[in-house]
């Protein structure tokens, strides 16, 4: 699983700055590099919207 950055909050890249907020997207990639599941938090929601993809 990989977490992506928020579209409105860019990730910080240096150690001197404070850590960025957690991402609002998550990706599950299989060993063949195919997207199996995608999760996102929309409009500041606390619940994840999940899309699952079959082979």
Secondary structure, DSSP 4 states (H G I P E B T S, - for coil): -EEEPPSSSPPP-STTSPPPPPPSEEEEE-TTS-EEEEEE--TT-SSPEEEE---
